[in-house]
Amino acid sequence: MPTFVYMTSCDGCGHCVDICPSDIMHIDTTYRRAYNIEPNFCWECYSCVKACPQNAIDVRGYAEFAPMGHSVRVLREPEKGTVSWKVKFRDGREKDFVSPIRTTDWGTIPSPADLPVPDADALNNQELAHEPDALNIEGGLPALTRDQLKQGVV
């Protein structure tokens, strides 16, 4: 399902250009609107769809899940922390899918190079480097110790 842009909704903010891993989202220099320069090379990761604050980017549905005559609409709702996919079939049925999205402000996530190097004990830890800090969980994540795990089949 390659992406396409509704030019009347796009404001040219460039979030889709910044996040596209295949570098196919570009800003038209004349109209200052985003567009997909090569739909065949779209990885279908939908990062641009999720990042677009104007809900201006949509997808074309494949026949496997949305047959001819369907429509697929994507709605990004950062206040709820979700992205919703609505598939409307020719016979009028609708299917809704809701997924969580990250709502961190642009540029606020530090690069791993900016963070301190984990110590040698981190290799034996169940947590990822800097995970408790990023998740804002006081006291760290709950974790099982080796003696709390059952040995063998009961």
DRENPA-3360 file (N, C-alpha, C; in nm, 2 decimals, always signed):
BEGIN
1 = MPTFVYMT = +0.08/-0.12/+0.00/+0.00/+0.00/+0.00/+0.09/+0.12/+0.00 ~ +0.13/+0.17/-0.11/+0.21/+0.29/-0.11/+0.13/+0.41/-0.07 ~ +0.20/+0.51/-0.02/+0.13/+0.63/+0.03/+0.11/+0.73/-0.08 ~ +0.01/+0.81/-0.05/-0.01/+0.93/-0.14/-0.06/+1.04/-0.05 ~ -0.04/+1.17/-0.10/-0.06/+1.29/-0.02/-0.18/+1.36/-0.08 ~ -0.27/+1.40/+0.01/-0.38/+1.49/-0.03/-0.32/+1.63/-0.03 ~ -0.30/+1.69/-0.15/-0.24/+1.82/-0.16/-0.31/+1.93/-0.09 ~ -0.44/+1.92/-0.09/-0.53/+2.02/-0.02/-0.51/+2.02/+0.13;
9 = SCDGCGHC = -0.47/+1.91/+0.19/-0.46/+1.90/+0.33/-0.31/+1.93/+0.38 ~ -0.22/+1.90/+0.29/-0.08/+1.91/+0.33/-0.04/+2.06/+0.34 ~ +0.04/+2.09/+0.45/+0.09/+2.22/+0.47/+0.24/+2.24/+0.45 ~ +0.30/+2.13/+0.40/+0.44/+2.13/+0.37/+0.54/+2.14/+0.49 ~ +0.49/+2.09/+0.60/+0.57/+2.09/+0.73/+0.70/+2.01/+0.72 ~ +0.70/+1.90/+0.64/+0.82/+1.82/+0.61/+0.85/+1.71/+0.71 ~ +0.75/+1.69/+0.80/+0.77/+1.57/+0.90/+0.78/+1.44/+0.82 ~ +0.71/+1.42/+0.72/+0.71/+1.30/+0.64/+0.85/+1.28/+0.57;
17 = VDICPSDI = +0.90/+1.39/+0.52/+1.03/+1.39/+0.46/+1.14/+1.35/+0.56 ~ +1.13/+1.41/+0.68/+1.23/+1.38/+0.78/+1.23/+1.23/+0.82 ~ +1.12/+1.17/+0.83/+1.10/+1.04/+0.89/+1.11/+0.92/+0.78 ~ +1.09/+0.95/+0.66/+1.09/+0.85/+0.55/+1.22/+0.77/+0.54 ~ +1.22/+0.64/+0.57/+1.35/+0.57/+0.57/+1.40/+0.54/+0.43 ~ +1.31/+0.54/+0.33/+1.35/+0.52/+0.19/+1.38/+0.65/+0.11 ~ +1.36/+0.76/+0.18/+1.38/+0.89/+0.12/+1.31/+0.92/-0.01 ~ +1.18/+0.88/-0.01/+1.10/+0.90/-0.13/+0.99/+1.01/-0.11;
25 = MHIDTTYR = +0.98/+1.06/+0.02/+0.89/+1.17/+0.04/+0.96/+1.30/+0.02 ~ +0.91/+1.38/-0.07/+0.98/+1.51/-0.10/+0.88/+1.62/-0.09 ~ +0.93/+1.74/-0.08/+0.85/+1.86/-0.09/+0.86/+1.93/-0.22 ~ +0.74/+1.95/-0.29/+0.74/+2.01/-0.42/+0.78/+2.16/-0.40 ~ +0.88/+2.20/-0.48/+0.94/+2.33/-0.47/+0.84/+2.44/-0.51 ~ +0.75/+2.41/-0.60/+0.66/+2.51/-0.66/+0.54/+2.53/-0.56 ~ +0.48/+2.42/-0.52/+0.35/+2.43/-0.44/+0.38/+2.41/-0.29 ~ +0.50/+2.38/-0.25/+0.53/+2.36/-0.11/+0.44/+2.26/-0.04;
33 = RAYNIEPN = +0.43/+2.14/-0.11/+0.35/+2.03/-0.06/+0.43/+1.90/-0.08 ~ +0.40/+1.81/+0.01/+0.47/+1.68/+0.01/+0.42/+1.59/-0.10 ~ +0.50/+1.50/-0.15/+0.46/+1.40/-0.25/+0.55/+1.28/-0.24 ~ +0.50/+1.17/-0.28/+0.58/+1.04/-0.29/+0.64/+1.04/-0.43 ~ +0.78/+1.05/-0.44/+0.84/+1.06/-0.57/+0.84/+0.92/-0.64 ~ +0.84/+0.81/-0.57/+0.84/+0.68/-0.63/+0.76/+0.58/-0.55 ~ +0.63/+0.57/-0.57/+0.55/+0.48/-0.49/+0.59/+0.33/-0.49 ~ +0.66/+0.29/-0.60/+0.70/+0.15/-0.61/+0.81/+0.12/-0.51;
41 = FCWECYSC = +0.88/+0.22/-0.46/+0.99/+0.20/-0.37/+0.95/+0.22/-0.22 ~ +0.82/+0.24/-0.20/+0.77/+0.26/-0.07/+0.78/+0.14/+0.02 ~ +0.84/+0.15/+0.13/+0.86/+0.03/+0.22/+0.73/-0.01/+0.30 ~ +0.64/+0.08/+0.29/+0.51/+0.06/+0.36/+0.52/+0.05/+0.51 ~ +0.61/+0.13/+0.56/+0.63/+0.13/+0.71/+0.53/+0.23/+0.77 ~ +0.47/+0.32/+0.69/+0.37/+0.41/+0.73/+0.42/+0.51/+0.83 ~ +0.55/+0.53/+0.84/+0.60/+0.63/+0.93/+0.55/+0.77/+0.90 ~ +0.55/+0.80/+0.77/+0.50/+0.93/+0.72/+0.35/+0.95/+0.76;
49 = VKACPQNA = +0.27/+0.85/+0.74/+0.13/+0.85/+0.78/+0.11/+0.89/+0.92 ~ +0.19/+0.82/+1.01/+0.18/+0.84/+1.15/+0.24/+0.98/+1.20 ~ +0.34/+1.03/+1.12/+0.40/+1.15/+1.16/+0.33/+1.28/+1.11 ~ +0.24/+1.26/+1.01/+0.18/+1.38/+0.95/+0.08/+1.44/+1.04 ~ +0.10/+1.57/+1.09/+0.01/+1.63/+1.18/-0.12/+1.68/+1.11 ~ -0.12/+1.68/+0.98/-0.24/+1.73/+0.91/-0.33/+1.61/+0.86 ~ -0.29/+1.49/+0.89/-0.36/+1.37/+0.83/-0.38/+1.38/+0.68 ~ -0.27/+1.43/+0.62/-0.28/+1.45/+0.47/-0.22/+1.33/+0.39;
57 = IDVRGYAE = -0.17/+1.23/+0.46/-0.11/+1.12/+0.39/-0.20/+1.00/+0.41 ~ -0.23/+0.93/+0.30/-0.31/+0.81/+0.30/-0.25/+0.70/+0.23 ~ -0.31/+0.58/+0.23/-0.25/+0.47/+0.17/-0.35/+0.40/+0.08 ~ -0.30/+0.34/-0.02/-0.39/+0.26/-0.11/-0.40/+0.12/-0.06 ~ -0.51/+0.06/-0.04/-0.53/-0.07/+0.02/-0.50/-0.18/-0.08 ~ -0.45/-0.29/-0.04/-0.43/-0.41/-0.12/-0.56/-0.49/-0.13 ~ -0.58/-0.56/-0.24/-0.70/-0.64/-0.25/-0.71/-0.75/-0.15 ~ -0.59/-0.80/-0.09/-0.60/-0.90/+0.01/-0.69/-0.87/+0.13;
65 = FAPMGHSV = -0.69/-0.74/+0.17/-0.77/-0.71/+0.29/-0.87/-0.61/+0.26 ~ -0.86/-0.54/+0.15/-0.96/-0.44/+0.11/-0.99/-0.44/-0.04 ~ -1.09/-0.52/-0.08/-1.11/-0.54/-0.23/-1.15/-0.41/-0.30 ~ -1.16/-0.42/-0.43/-1.19/-0.31/-0.52/-1.32/-0.23/-0.47 ~ -1.32/-0.10/-0.47/-1.43/-0.03/-0.43/-1.42/+0.01/-0.28 ~ -1.31/-0.02/-0.22/-1.30/+0.01/-0.08/-1.23/+0.15/-0.06 ~ -1.22/+0.19/+0.06/-1.15/+0.31/+0.10/-1.07/+0.29/+0.23 ~ -0.95/+0.34/+0.24/-0.88/+0.33/+0.36/-0.85/+0.47/+0.41;
73 = RVLREPEK = -0.88/+0.50/+0.53/-0.86/+0.64/+0.59/-0.77/+0.62/+0.71 ~ -0.68/+0.71/+0.73/-0.59/+0.70/+0.85/-0.62/+0.83/+0.92 ~ -0.63/+0.82/+1.06/-0.65/+0.93/+1.14/-0.55/+0.93/+1.26 ~ -0.46/+1.03/+1.26/-0.36/+1.04/+1.36/-0.42/+1.13/+1.47 ~ -0.42/+1.07/+1.60/-0.47/+1.15/+1.71/-0.37/+1.15/+1.82 ~ -0.27/+1.25/+1.82/-0.17/+1.25/+1.92/-0.22/+1.28/+2.06 ~ -0.33/+1.35/+2.07/-0.38/+1.37/+2.21/-0.43/+1.24/+2.27 ~ -0.47/+1.14/+2.19/-0.50/+1.01/+2.24/-0.38/+0.91/+2.24;
81 = GTVSWKVK = -0.28/+0.95/+2.16/-0.16/+0.86/+2.15/-0.19/+0.75/+2.06 ~ -0.28/+0.77/+1.95/-0.32/+0.66/+1.87/-0.32/+0.70/+1.72 ~ -0.31/+0.60/+1.63/-0.34/+0.62/+1.49/-0.45/+0.51/+1.46 ~ -0.55/+0.56/+1.39/-0.66/+0.47/+1.36/-0.67/+0.45/+1.21 ~ -0.70/+0.33/+1.17/-0.72/+0.29/+1.03/-0.86/+0.25/+1.01 ~ -0.93/+0.31/+0.92/-1.07/+0.28/+0.89/-1.08/+0.22/+0.75 ~ -1.12/+0.10/+0.73/-1.14/+0.04/+0.60/-1.29/+0.03/+0.58 ~ -1.33/+0.09/+0.47/-1.47/+0.08/+0.43/-1.49/+0.00/+0.31;
89 = FRDGREKD = -1.57/-0.11/+0.32/-1.59/-0.20/+0.20/-1.70/-0.15/+0.11 ~ -1.71/-0.21/-0.01/-1.81/-0.17/-0.10/-1.95/-0.20/-0.05 ~ -1.97/-0.30/+0.03/-2.10/-0.33/+0.08/-2.14/-0.24/+0.20 ~ -2.06/-0.15/+0.24/-2.09/-0.06/+0.35/-2.03/-0.09/+0.48 ~ -1.98/-0.22/+0.49/-1.92/-0.26/+0.62/-1.79/-0.17/+0.65 ~ -1.76/-0.15/+0.77/-1.64/-0.08/+0.81/-1.57/-0.15/+0.92 ~ -1.44/-0.15/+0.90/-1.35/-0.21/+1.00/-1.26/-0.10/+1.06 ~ -1.24/-0.10/+1.19/-1.15/+0.00/+1.25/-1.04/-0.07/+1.32;
97 = FVSPIRTT = -0.92/-0.02/+1.30/-0.80/-0.07/+1.37/-0.74/+0.05/+1.44 ~ -0.70/+0.03/+1.56/-0.64/+0.14/+1.64/-0.50/+0.09/+1.69 ~ -0.40/+0.17/+1.67/-0.27/+0.13/+1.72/-0.21/+0.25/+1.80 ~ -0.13/+0.22/+1.90/-0.06/+0.33/+1.97/+0.05/+0.39/+1.89 ~ +0.07/+0.52/+1.91/+0.19/+0.59/+1.85/+0.27/+0.66/+1.95 ~ +0.39/+0.69/+1.92/+0.48/+0.77/+2.00/+0.44/+0.91/+1.98 ~ +0.43/+0.99/+2.09/+0.39/+1.13/+2.08/+0.50/+1.22/+2.14 ~ +0.62/+1.17/+2.14/+0.74/+1.25/+2.18/+0.76/+1.37/+2.09;
105 = DWGTIPSP = +0.78/+1.49/+2.14/+0.81/+1.60/+2.05/+0.93/+1.58/+1.97 ~ +0.93/+1.64/+1.85/+1.04/+1.63/+1.75/+1.17/+1.68/+1.82 ~ +1.28/+1.61/+1.80/+1.41/+1.66/+1.85/+1.43/+1.64/+2.00 ~ +1.34/+1.58/+2.07/+1.36/+1.57/+2.22/+1.42/+1.43/+2.26 ~ +1.43/+1.34/+2.17/+1.49/+1.21/+2.20/+1.64/+1.22/+2.18 ~ +1.72/+1.20/+2.29/+1.86/+1.21/+2.28/+1.92/+1.09/+2.19 ~ +2.02/+1.12/+2.12/+2.09/+1.02/+2.05/+2.17/+0.92/+2.14 ~ +2.18/+0.80/+2.11/+2.26/+0.71/+2.20/+2.40/+0.76/+2.22;
113 = ADLPVPDA = +2.46/+0.83/+2.12/+2.59/+0.88/+2.14/+2.60/+0.99/+2.25 ~ +2.48/+1.05/+2.28/+2.48/+1.16/+2.38/+2.46/+1.10/+2.52 ~ +2.43/+0.97/+2.53/+2.40/+0.91/+2.66/+2.53/+0.84/+2.71 ~ +2.54/+0.82/+2.84/+2.66/+0.76/+2.90/+2.66/+0.61/+2.86 ~ +2.79/+0.56/+2.84/+2.80/+0.42/+2.80/+2.76/+0.33/+2.92 ~ +2.68/+0.22/+2.89/+2.64/+0.13/+3.00/+2.76/+0.06/+3.06 ~ +2.76/+0.03/+3.18/+2.87/-0.04/+3.24/+2.86/-0.19/+3.21 ~ +2.96/-0.27/+3.25/+2.97/-0.41/+3.22/+2.86/-0.49/+3.29;
121 = DALNNQEL = +2.81/-0.45/+3.40/+2.70/-0.52/+3.46/+2.57/-0.51/+3.38 ~ +2.56/-0.42/+3.29/+2.44/-0.40/+3.21/+2.42/-0.53/+3.12 ~ +2.52/-0.60/+3.09/+2.51/-0.72/+3.00/+2.42/-0.83/+3.07 ~ +2.42/-0.83/+3.20/+2.35/-0.93/+3.28/+2.21/-0.88/+3.32 ~ +2.18/-0.76/+3.28/+2.05/-0.69/+3.32/+1.94/-0.72/+3.22 ~ +1.82/-0.74/+3.26/+1.71/-0.76/+3.17/+1.66/-0.63/+3.10 ~ +1.70/-0.52/+3.15/+1.66/-0.39/+3.10/+1.75/-0.34/+2.99 ~ +1.70/-0.27/+2.89/+1.78/-0.21/+2.79/+1.85/-0.09/+2.85;
129 = AHEPDALN = +1.95/-0.04/+2.78/+2.03/+0.07/+2.83/+1.94/+0.19/+2.84 ~ +1.93/+0.26/+2.95/+1.86/+0.38/+2.97/+1.71/+0.36/+2.97 ~ +1.66/+0.23/+2.97/+1.52/+0.21/+2.96/+1.44/+0.26/+3.08 ~ +1.47/+0.24/+3.20/+1.39/+0.30/+3.31/+1.38/+0.45/+3.30 ~ +1.48/+0.52/+3.26/+1.48/+0.67/+3.25/+1.38/+0.71/+3.14 ~ +1.38/+0.64/+3.03/+1.30/+0.67/+2.92/+1.15/+0.64/+2.95 ~ +1.12/+0.54/+3.02/+0.99/+0.50/+3.05/+0.92/+0.57/+3.17 ~ +1.01/+0.65/+3.24/+0.96/+0.73/+3.36/+0.89/+0.64/+3.46;
137 = IEGGLPAL = +0.95/+0.53/+3.50/+0.90/+0.44/+3.60/+0.99/+0.45/+3.72 ~ +0.93/+0.50/+3.83/+1.01/+0.51/+3.95/+1.05/+0.38/+4.01 ~ +1.18/+0.36/+4.05/+1.22/+0.24/+4.10/+1.26/+0.13/+4.00 ~ +1.25/+0.16/+3.87/+1.29/+0.07/+3.77/+1.18/-0.03/+3.73 ~ +1.20/-0.11/+3.63/+1.10/-0.21/+3.59/+1.10/-0.33/+3.68 ~ +0.98/-0.38/+3.71/+0.98/-0.51/+3.79/+1.05/-0.62/+3.71 ~ +1.13/-0.70/+3.77/+1.20/-0.81/+3.70/+1.21/-0.93/+3.79 ~ +1.21/-1.05/+3.73/+1.22/-1.17/+3.80/+1.37/-1.20/+3.82;
145 = TRDQLKQG = +1.41/-1.26/+3.94/+1.54/-1.31/+3.96/+1.55/-1.45/+3.92 ~ +1.67/-1.50/+3.91/+1.68/-1.64/+3.86/+1.61/-1.74/+3.96 ~ +1.62/-1.72/+4.09/+1.56/-1.81/+4.19/+1.41/-1.80/+4.18 ~ +1.35/-1.70/+4.12/+1.20/-1.69/+4.11/+1.15/-1.77/+3.99 ~ +1.23/-1.81/+3.90/+1.19/-1.89/+3.79/+1.18/-2.04/+3.82 ~ +1.07/-2.10/+3.77/+1.05/-2.24/+3.80/+1.16/-2.33/+3.72 ~ +1.20/-2.43/+3.78/+1.30/-2.52/+3.72/+1.23/-2.64/+3.67 ~ +1.23/-2.68/+3.55/+1.17/-2.80/+3.50/+1.02/-2.79/+3.48;
153 = VV = +0.96/-2.90/+3.45/+0.82/-2.91/+3.43/+0.75/-2.97/+3.55 ~ +0.64/-2.90/+3.60/+0.58/-2.95/+3.72/+0.46/-3.04/+3.68;
% end
